[in-house]
């Protein structure tokens, strides 16, 4: 399709290409050298090959012995503790059968860890969450290092898992890669009702049994949690970047349509190997334009703030250098088209029913806000992703054009009448460094907050102060020493109920932290990911109780109203972090804490990955 690209989108993309020329060229040269028109396993020794197919069934073993068929490596994040990943238990059998039917072979190449942030919220294990992304990348590399695969299918959905899988896949960028989702759980207790019940518990108005019952009604079955957090933002992004089949992101688990999509993904993986005529190596496919498309999707849907870290790290794995300035500039031209909890009351099932990804992509393409001329796993051109899948009466999978209009204007709108004219995320700059804020979840009258600071070094201390009744008046709560070098940059969701209560009481309330809140960050203005962090000498470590802080999400400022001479003379605060460095496996991650890059560089141990 012919397309007129938005001039600012074009300019931003060109500057990313220019900035990344050297690193991208070196990356492409490496994966070109690794590519081969014949299966790599054919060059392995006989003993190596025999080990690789020793446990296969007779048909698969014979096909691999002959050496001509394509072999799919399955990298799975399956476990039956994560609701989103439990459905993957069935997927390898589906994939193996589909591969055989299409004349190929599929093997589980390896598993990657998959922790649940919902289980670890407010617990010590949350301090391993962000680092798990880089462990997943490493695990993916180990799984594929046997060099016996011609393509890979990646089974993963949740927060750090998809970014880690993408980073690992890009280290094998000469292989085609398709991401296979399992889909969201069906709708349960509405998210806004769940939030109200949490606040009632925080105020002591209901007991733990009532809270647990509400949580169980919300998180009630297989599939991703239905709010628009990092997990579902991952699925949006995989589709926007062409790594899914069109319309695959939000189909519920364990349904005939979901199984048909998994089978079709297997067929497609075999079709795009180097043995065929449509070779699509993932490292070439994920170019600068594709990452720009992913960021636009993030802004247009009001997605997770975690992706200001993840997209930077993912791009670096492909030799592409992104900065938060790119995010800020793309936000300024991208309209917000979605209201999904916590930015609204609807969940992702409502979003999907209202028109979903096909509608969003069509609207953004028509406005010139996406690059259409990109390669995807489904072929050339993003316009293919304006369709959605369905089943014909005989069970055949078919794609049809997505709805022309929104099925629910309270959930999904077109570019002509968006919820706001700029994206759902904003980058803040100022005396305290850089930060991000999720504006889509905040009422416009709260986009600017100016109030005295109150300093804390843990979310538990904030909760204690709330219970003691000492958080009075207008207030900017500062929670520092929560960055990647300090304690792994945990999410701080235990802050939201008490701060939400204070806001509901009529106080002006905001949060400033070098920690994370992710896509579930709610109605309280929160300047998060502050960098440099306190443990790295950042200015956030010099703030004192009573300092006036101004958060301006309209102009993009994070400033401190303190006399410059007094500020310059202030010493840096210190914090004993030893309690965060041992127990629940945290002692094993000392090397990660010492090596990790800043938040605006992806908060990754692979800081030199694009060099």
N, C-alpha and C positions, 0 to 999 in steps of 0.2 A: 504494500500500500504506500502511496505517496504521502509524505508527512512534512508539515512545516514545524520544525523544532523551535521551541521557545528560545529566544536569543540568549537569555541568561543561562539556561540549562546548557546550551551549546558552549558558552564561554567557560562555565565551571568545568565541564567535561574536558575541554581542551587544555585547561591549566593542569588538571589532574594527569592527563596524558603526558604533558610536557614535564611535569615534576617527576613522573615515574619512568621516563624513557630509559634510563640506564638500568634500573633494577628490573623493570619488566622485560627488557631485552635479554638480560642474563637469565631470567627465569624461563622465558620461552626457549632459549637455546638449550637449557638443561632438559626440559621435557621433550624437546625434539630429539635430543640425543638418546633419551630413554625409550622413545617410540620405536615400534617395529611392525612391519606389515605381516609378520608371521608370529604366532604365539611365542611369548618369551620362554615358556616352559620347554619348548623344543630344543633350546640351547642348554638346558640343564643336564647334568649327568643322569645316567639311568637310575642310580640309587636315589637321587633327589626326586626324580619323577615318580618312582615307585612309592616312595614315602607319601607323596602328594595325593595318590589315588588309592592307597592300600585299603582304606575303609569304605570305598565306594561300592555301590551295587554293581552287578555284572555289566549292565548297559552303559552306565556312566564310566566304569573302569575301561571298557573297551573303547569308548569314544575318546577318552583322554589318552589312552595308549596310542591310538592312531594319530592323535595330535592335531587334527584339522578342525575340530569343532571349537566353538568359543566357550569359555568357562567364566561364569559370573562368580565373583567373590561377594558374599553377603557379610557385611559388617553390621552387627546388631547390638543395640543397647537394651535388649530384652531383659527385664526382670519382672516378677509378678508382685512387687511392692509398689511400683509406680503405676498408677491407673492408666496413664498414657501409653505405657510400654508393655503392659500385660497382654494386649491383643497381639503383640509381635510373636508370642509363643507359637501361633499357628502359621506365621508367614513363611518360614523356611520350607515347610512341606509344600505350601502353595507354589512357591517360587521354583523349587526343584521340579515339581510336576510340569509347570508351565515351560520351564527351560527344556525339559526332555521333549515335550510336545512340539517345540519350535526347533528342535534339532541341536540343542546345546546342553550344557551341564551347569549346575549351580552348586556351590559348596559354601557352608558357613566358614568364612575366612577367620573370624575371630569376634570376640565380644569386647565392648568398651564399658567402663563404669557409667552408671546412670543414677545419680543421687536426686532425691526429691527435696527441693527447697521448701515445699510445704511442710514436710516432716521436720526439717532442721531449723525452721524459722525460730530465732531467739535462742537457739541451742548452740553448743560449741561446734557441732558439725558444720554449721553454716559458714564457719571460717575456712572451710575447705572447698566451698561451693565454686567460687570463681576459678580457683586453681584447678578444679576438676576439668574445666574446659581444655586446658593444655595437656592434662593427663589423657584425656580422650583423644586429642590429636596424636599424642605419642602412641597410644594403644592402636589407633587406626593404622599408623605407619607400620607397627609390628605385624598387624593382621595381614597387610598387603605385601609385606617384605618377602614372602615366599616366591613372588614373581611367577605365579602360575595362573594368574587371572588376566582376562581380556577386557573386563568391565567390572564395575562394582555397583551393588545396590546398598544403600545406607538406610538402616531402620533406626530412626531416632526422631524425637520430637522436642523434648523439653529444654529447659533454660540454657544450660551450657553445652548440651549434648549436640545439637545441630551445629552451632559454631565450631565446636571441636572436631566434629566429623568433616566439616567443610575444610578446615585447616589441614587435617590429615589427608583428605582426598586430594588437595592441591599439592601435597608433597609427592603424589603419584599422578601428577597432572596430565600425563600421557594417556591415562585410562579414561574412558567414558564413565560418568557417575550419575546415577539417578537416586533421588531421595524419595523414599516411600513412606508416607505418613500413615498413622492408624486412625486419626480423626478425633474429634471432640466427643466427650460423653454427652448423653442427652441432657436436656435442661432439668435442673432440680430446683432447690430453693432459690428464689431470685437473689442475685448478688447484692442488691441494695438492702434487702431484708436481712441477709446474712451480716452485712456491715453494721446495721442498726443493733442487731443482737450482740455483736462483739462490743459495741459501745456500752450497751446496758450491763454487760458482764463487768467491763472495766469500772463502771460506776457502782458496782456492787448490787445492782437491782435484780439480777437473776443469778441462779446458781450454776455450777460447773456442768451438772447433768443437762440442764436446758441448753447451755452453750454447745455441748458435745452433740446433742441431738440435732441442733440446727446445722452444725458443721457437717454432720453425717448426711443430712438431707441435701446439702449443697454438693459435697464431694461423695457421690453415691454409686458410681459404677465405672466400667472401663472407659478409657478415653482421656483426653486432656481436660483439665479444669476449664470451665466454660467462660471465665472472664478473659479479657484481652491483655494478658500478661506476656511474659517473654516467650512461653511455649507457643502460644497461638500467633504471636508476632513472627516467630521463626517460620511458621507454616505460610503466612502471608509472604514472607521474604523469599522462601524457596520457590514459590509460584511466580512471584514478580521477577525473579532472577532466572526463570526457565529451568529449574532443576526438578520440578514436579511435572507430572502430566497435567494438562490444563484442567482446572476445576477440582483437583484432587485434595486440596488442603482441608476442607471442612465437611467431609462426608463421614458420617458416624461409623464407629467400629462394628465389626461383626455383622455387616449387612451385605447382601448380594452385590450392591454397587461397589462397596469397598473392596471386596474380594476380586471383582472384575478389574478394578483399577490396578490392584497388585499384580494380577496375572499379565495385564497389558504392559505394565512397567517392565516386567521381566522380558517380554517379547521385544520391547523397544531397546532395552539394554543390549540384547543380542544383535539388533539391527544396526547399532551405531558403533560397533567395534571396528578395529582396523582391518578386520577380515572382510568387511562389507564395503558398500559404496557410499555410506553416509557417516564416515568416521567423525566422531565428535569428542575429542579429548577435552576433559573438563577444564584443564588449565588454559587452553586457548579460548574456550567458550566464555569463561568468567573474566571478561575484560573490563576496562574502565567504565564503559557505557553500562554494563550490567550492574556494576556496583552503584553507579549513580541511580539506576532504576530502583535498586533495593532501598536506597536512602529516601528517594521520593515516596516509595510505598510506605516506609516508616512514618514519614511526616503526614501523608494523606490519610492514614488510618489511625493516627494517634497511638502509635505502637510503643513498645517498651524502651525505656531509657537505657536499659542494658546494652542496646545495640549501638550506642555511641562508643562503647568499648569493643563489642564483638565485630562489627563491620570493619573497623579499623584493623583489627588483628587478622580477620579473614582476608582482607584485601592485601595486607602485607605478605601473606602466604602465597599470593599470586604475583608478587613483585610490584604491587600497586600502592602508592603512598597517598593515604587519605588523611585529612586533618579535620578538626572540629569546625574550622572556618568553612569547609565544604558543606558540612551539615547545616551551619547557620545560614549560608547563602541559599542553599536549596530550600530550607524552611521558608525563606522570605518570598519564594515564588510558588510554593505548593499549598493549595487550599486543603483544609481539613474536611474530609468527606464522610467521616464515620463518627458515630457516638456509640461506643461499645464499652461496657463497664471495665474500668472505673470512670471512663469519660462520659458515660450515660448509664441507663438502666438495663439495656439490652445485653444479651450474651452473644457468643459467636454463632450459635445456631440461628438466632434471630437475624444476625448480619447475613449469614449464608442464604437464609430464606428470602431476605429483602433484595437480593441480587448478587451479593457476595463479590468474589474476586473478579469474575468476568465483567461485571458492571464497573467496578473501580478501574480496572485496566483500560476498558473502552473509554471512559471519561478522561482519564489522564492522557491516553494516546491522542484523543481528539483535540486536547488543549496543547499538544506539543510538549507535554511534561514527562514523557518517557521516550527512550530511544526504541523505536520499533525495529530497526534493522540490526537486530542482534541474533546470534545463534542460540537456540534452546535445545533441550534434549528431544523436543517434539519436531524440530526442524528450524528453518530460517524464518525469523520474524515473530515478534511478540504479539502480533494481531491474532495468532492462533489461540492465545490465552483469553480472548474475549468470548470463548465458548465454554460451555459446561457439559459434563458428562451425564448420561442417563442410560437406562436399560430399555431395550425394546421388549415386546411381549415374549419373544423367544429367548431372552436373556442376553442378546447381543449388545455389546457396548457401543454407544453412539454419542457423538458430540453435536450439540445444537447451540445456536447463538444465545448468549445470555440475554436476560430481560433488557428491553430498551430503556425502561425507567425503574426507579426505586420502588420496591414494594412496601416500603415504610419510611416516610420522610423523617421520622424521629430517630431513625437508625442510620440511614444511608441517603446521601444526597449527591447531586451532580455538581460539576464544576461551576455551573451558572449560579447556583444558590447554595454555597457551602456553609458549614457550621461556623467557620471562620476563614478569613482569606489567607492566613498563613498556617504553616504546619503545626502539628501537635507538640513539637519539642522546640526549645529555644536554648541557645548557648549564651551564657552570661560571662562577662569579663569585668575586671576591676581590681581594686586594691587587694582583694583576697585571692586573686588568681582567676582560674577558669572553672566553670561549673555548667551543669545542664539542669533544665527545669521542664517538667511536663505540663505545658500550659493547657492542653486539651481537657485535663481533669479539673481545672480550677475556674471558678467563676471570674468573669472579667474584672469585677471590682476588687479582686484579691491579687491581681497581677502585679501590683506595686504594694510593697509592705515596708514600712520604716518603723523600727522599734528597738528597744534595748536588748542586748544580748544576755543570754544566760548559758553558762558554759558547763558541759558535761563530757565525760570520757567514756560513757557507755549508755546504751538504751535502758539498762536496768536502773541506772541512777536517775534517768528522766522519769521512769515509772515511780520510783520512790518519792521523788519531789512532787509528782502529781498526787499521789496518795496522801502526802503530808499537807497538801493544799497550799504549797508555796509557789506555784506557777500562776501568779496573778498579773493582771494588767496586760497590756500589749507586750508581746514578747517574741524574740527570735531565738529559738532553741538551737544552740550550736553543739553538735556531737562530733568530736574530733578523735584522732588516733583510731580511725576506722578504715583507713586506706589500705591498698594492697601490701605495702611494705610493713604496715603496723600489725595487721592481723588477718590479711587475706581479703579485705574489703567485703564484709558480710552485708547482706540485706538487713535493714533495720525496721521491719514491719511492726514490731511491738511498739514503735513510736506513734503509729497512726491512730489507734483508738483514743489515747489520752489527748493528743493534740487536736483531734477532731472534736472531742468534747469541749475543750477550751474554746475552739472556734465557734461551736454551736452556742456557747454561752455569751457570745458577742465580743470576745477578745479578738484583736488582730494577732494572728499567729503565723509563724513561718519557721522553717527548718533550714539550717545550713550544716552540711556534713561532708566529710571526705569519704563517707561510706556510700552504700547503694540503697535504692528502694525498688528498682525494677519497674516492670509494666503495671504492677498492682498499686503503685503510688496513687494516693487518693486526692481528696479535695483540699488538703492543706498545701499551700505553696512550699515547695521544697527545692532548694538549690543543692544538688547532690553531685557526687564525683568531684568535689573541689580538689583542684590540683594546682600547684604541688600540695601534697598531703602534709599533715602535721608531722608525721614521722620522717618526712624528707625535707624538713625545714620550711614548709609552706607557711604563708602568712596566717592561715587559719590557726596556727599554733600560738599566735601573739595576741589574739582577741582576749579581752577581759570582761567579766560581768559588768553590765551597764553600758558598754560601748554601743553606740547607735549604728545599726546595720540597715542598709537600704537594698532591697531586692527589687529590681525593676525588670520584669519580664516583657515589658512593652519595648523598651529601648535596648534591652540586653545587658544590663549592668548589675554588678555585685560589688557594692562599695561600703566603706567603713568611714563614718563621720567622726574622725578623731584627729586632733592636732598633729600635723606631720612631724613636728619635732619630738613630741611625746612618743609617737608611734615608732620613730627611728631608734629611740633609746630603749625601747622595750626588749627584754630578753625573750627567747623562745621558751614556751612551756615544755615540760617533760612529763612522761607518763611511763609507769612501770607496766610493761606489756608481757611480762614473763608468764602470767596466767593464761595468755592466749597462745603460747608457744609450746605447750605440752598438753598431752591428754587427747583422747579421741583421734589419735593419729597425727596431731598437728606438729609434733616434733619431727616427723618425716618430711615436712615441707619447709624447713628452714632455708634450704637452698632456693626455693621458689620466692620466699619473702625477700631474700637478699638480691635476687636477680631480676625481679619483676619490673617492668617499665611503668611509666606514669599512666594515669587513667586516659589521658588524651592521646596516648600512643598505643592504646589497646590493652593495658594492664596485663601484659603477656611476658612469659619467660623467653619467648622467641623474639626478643627485641631486634635481633639482627637477621631475622628470617629472610628479609628481602634484599639483603646485601649481596 
